[in-house]
Structures are given as C-alpha cells and as structure tokens.
Amino acid sequence: MKPAAFDYVRPKSLAEAIAILSAAAGDAQILAGGQSLVAMMNLRVAAPDLLVDIARLDELRTVSETSDDVVLGACVTHAAIEDCLVPDPSRGFMPDVASNLAYRAVRTRGTLGGSLALSDPAADWPTVMSALAAQVLLRGPAGGRSVDAVDFATGVYETVRSADEIIESIHIPKLSPRARWGYAKFCRKSGEFANSIAATVRDPDRAYARVVLGAVNGPPIVLARTSSLLLAGDDGDCQQSIVEDLQGLDFDDFQASLHAAMASRAVRQVLT
C-alpha cells in the first residue's frame, strides 16, 4: 500500500516551520526522522495533507551542556546518542537504551524529539525521559514553553503539543556520580516493539528516585510508592510495593505479571 497524496515543504528556519504549521490549521504533520510516520502513511494510518520536513534545521540539532544538565536538540538521532557523539547526562543510561532501539538503520535517522512527539506507548524514550525527569521545550507562535516529560504524553499517540508547536529541545538533568539506573524491556523478538518497559533511576545525592513503566497502552506510568521506597534502598519493600502500585490499574493478569516482572528487574539493577 502507498500513502495518500500529500504536499511537501522544507522550511529554512524554525520560525518558518512554525508559521507553516500555524497556517495549515492542523492539516500538516512534522517530518523529522520519519521512521514511524512514513510507515504509518504507507499503511494509511496517517494521511496528512502536508509534510513539513524539519530534519535539516540546524536549530534543532544544537547541543549544549552546563554543570547541571545537557540540552539536546529535538533532531539529535538515536545513533548520535548511542555513539556518544553528544554529551551523556545519564552516566551510560541513554546510550545503552539507544543501542537497543529497533535496528541500526532506524537509529541513524530516527530522532529523540520525533519519538517523544509521536508518543507511541511502546517507544523507549518517553519512558526513559520520564525516569530522568527531563523537560521538553516546545516552540510555537506564542513563544516557548517547557513541559515535564512525565506530563508530555496524554494518551496513545497523544501529547500536550499543539498542532502549531514543534519540540525544540530536551533538557536532561545530569545524574550524580553515585546515581544508578536500571532498564528492563520485554519484546517477543529483538527489534520489535516492546510489550513492557521499566526504567528506574536512583540518585541519592539529589534525593531523587523514580520507577516508570512504559508500553502500557497509554502514557508512561510512574510507580509512586515504589519510587519513594527506592530512594531508601530497600529491595524487599520495593518488590512488595510494585505489586501494590499495579493494583487498580487497567491491566489483565498477564499484563500485570509482565509489568511487575520488568519493574522488579529494573529495581534490582539499581539496588544490587
């Protein structure tokens, strides 16, 4: 199957791209890496009237670093993160995740901002950015605004981003030297979409800990009680609280068991 007919434009600046999106009044889609969007268009799951190609905008490829955080432009690719071509605020967490995303060909074109904007429940970056307490900077006609990554996704392929806004960058706090992270993902085979994702971060020097579940048929879920107990560092209490945090969520028995197993593995990686 081939996509429905569409128009294509490649703006020369971020301001021009925003103006085009604003004029399109919701009938345009942003093209960055295109690794998910193009496939959806081929299946006619998505049928935009206009594609706005932002992949070559230098403004979305900039990278900066301070003593507290790293700012990655939205069009930084998975491969650049995997190969440590950009600063790593996560002490190895993000390069490890990037190296296990789909296949290398996808990673060379797919982008961090594109993954967040699409908000596929089975994608890795929404879960990881939520665990790292990242901030997503949006730019639109009214200017810029910052949104906590944990609040950015609102549903399946739904986010707080307006149709005339573009993700400009992602601000990621640096983990301290004593910080630990854990990551567990279940896929039926390597490279496929995940059935369950769990990301954990424990940073005692910043009094911060978070356990996040992804691939949950909606936005990533923070396991609040387990996150609090993780900071205290008691594995036994954490394992029991995982079960308690999952109670009342909309999972069948298999899903609950799978998510509990992934969360358990990720927590143990942090505490052992």
N, C-alpha and C positions, 0 to 999 in steps of 0.2 A: 504494500500500500504506500502511496505517496501523499505528501501533505497537500492540503488545500492551497489555492493560490494566495500569495501574500506579497506585500511590498517590503522593500529592504532599504535601510538607510544607515550610514556610518557617520555619526556626528564627529566633529573635530575637537570638541571640548565637552566637559561635564555639563556646563551651563547650557550648551546647545542640546545635549541629550535630554536634559530635564525639560527644556522648552518643547521639544518634540513630543515627549510623553504627555505633557500637560495639554498640548493641542489635540492629541489623539483621543483624549477623554476616555481612557480605559480600553481602547481597542488595540493597543500595542503591547508587545512583550519585549523584555530586555534579553539580548543575546550576549552572553559572556563566553564561557567555555562551550556551551551548547550540548554537553554530553548527556544531559537528561531532556532538555527542551526539544532538541531535534528528534530524538527518539519518540517523544510524545506527539510531535507534529506528524511524524511518519505514520503513527497509529491513529491520527486524528483525534487523539485525546485532547490535544491543544490545537486551536486553529486561529491564531492571531491574524489580524488584518495587516499588521505592520511589525517587522522585526527591527529593533534599534540595537545595533551592534556596538557595544562599549568595550570590546575586548582589547582594543589597541589604545585606549585612553591612558596616557601617562599618569594622569591624576589619580587613577585607580590602581596603579602599580607601585605607588610610593611606599616606602618602609621607613619607619623612624623608631628610635629606641631612647628611653630615659633610664634612670636608675630604678624606676618603679614599674614600667610597663613597656610593651612593644606594640606599635601600631602597624598593622598590615593592611595595605590597600585591598579593596574587595576583589581585584583581579589577580592577586597572587595565586599561583597554581598549587595544586596538591603536590606536584613534583618538586616545586621550589621549597616547600616545607619539608618534604621527605629528604631532599638532598642537602638540607641546612644551608640553602642559598640565601635565606633570610634569618634574622635573629630568632632564636628559640626562647621564649619566656617560660617554657613549661618543663625544662630540665629533661628533655627527651620524650615527653608525652606526645606532643603533636607530630614530630617526625615518625614515631612508632605507629600512630594511628594512620598517618598519610600513606605509609608504606603498605598498608593492608587495605587500601581503598580500591575496589574493583581491580583494574589492570593498569599496567604502566602507560599504555596508550591513552587511557582515560585520564590518568593523573597528570599527564603533560599538558592537557587542555582544560580540564575541569578546575574551577576556582573556588576558593573559600567563600567569597561573597555569594557566588551563584548557588552553592549548596545551601547556605542559610536562607537565601531568598526563595528558593523552591520549597524548602521546608518539607521534604519527603520524610515521613516518620522513620523510615529505615536508614536514613543517611546518618553518617557518623558525626559530622561537625556540629549540628545543633545540640547533640548530647554533650560533646566534648566542650564546646564553648560555654554551655550552661554550667558544667562542672568547674570550669576555670574562672567563672564569674566575669566573663568578657562583656564588653559593651559594644553594641552595634551602632555605628554612626550613619544616620540617614541624611541625605541631602535632597531637598525639593524646592519648589518655587518660593516657599516661605523661609527658606534657610535650612540650617542643620538641626538635628535633634538626636539625642542619644537614648538608646533603649537597652535595658539589661537583656543579655542573651537568653536568660531563663524566661523572660516575658515576651520574646520576639515572636515565637510561633504561637498561633492561636488555634490551630486545627490541622487537618490533613491538607497540605499544600496551601495553608492559610497563615498569614503573618500580619503584624501591625503596619507593615509598609503600605503606603498609599500607592495608587496606580501611577502617580507622577513623581514618586520618590525613587532614588537609587541608593543602594548601600555604597557608601563611600569608603569606609574603612572599619576595621575591627580592632578595638583596644583590649589588650590582654594583659592582666597583671602578671608580674614576674613571680614565680614560685621562689621561696627562700631556699637556702642550701639544705635545710632539714626536711623539706617537703617531700612527700611521697605521693605517687599516683598509681592507680590500678585501672585496668581496662579488660573487659571480657565481652566477647561478641560471639553469637551463635548464628551460623549460616549453614544451609544444607550442603553447600559446597563452596570452595574458595572463590571469591569474586562476586558471589551473588548478594542480593540484598539481605540484610540481617533480619532474623526473626526476633532477636533480643540483643540489646546493648546495655552495658552497665559501665559507667565511668565514675571513678572516685578520686578525690583529691583530699589530702590531709596536710595542712601547713601549720604546724603548731606555733611557729614564730609569728604568724599573722593571726593566730587564734581563729583559723578558718578550716572548715571541713565540709564536704558536700558529696552526697551519693545521688547519682542521676540515672534514671532508666530511660532508654530510647527504644525505638521500634515498637511503640505501644499504641499504634493506631491513632495517634494524636500528638500533641506537643510532648517533649520530654517531661518526665515526672521527677521531681525532687523528693527523695525519701527523707522527710524532715526529721523524724525521730532518730533514724539511723545516722543521719548526718551529725546530729548533736552528740550521739554516743561515740561516733568515730573520732571526734576530737579528743575524747577522753582516752581512747586507745584500748578499749576492752572488746576483744573479738567476740567473746561469748555473748555479751549484751547486744552487740551489733547483729549477730546472727539471729537472735530471737526477735529483735526489732524489725528486721527485714520482713519477716512474716507478718508482724503487726502492721507495718506500713502498707503492705499489699492488701490487707483486708479492706473490703468495701470498694476496691477499685474494680472496674468493669473488665475482668479477665475470667476466662473459663479455667478449669482446673489445670489443663495443660499449660496455658499461658502463664498462670500464676506460678507454677512449678519451674518453668523455664526462666522467667524473670527473677525468681528467688535464687535460682542456681547461679545466674550470671552476676547478680548483685553480691552474692556470697563470695564468689571467686574474686571479684574486683576488690572487695573489702579486705580479703585475706592477703592480696598482693600488697596492700598498703601497710598492713599490720605485721607482716612476717619478714 
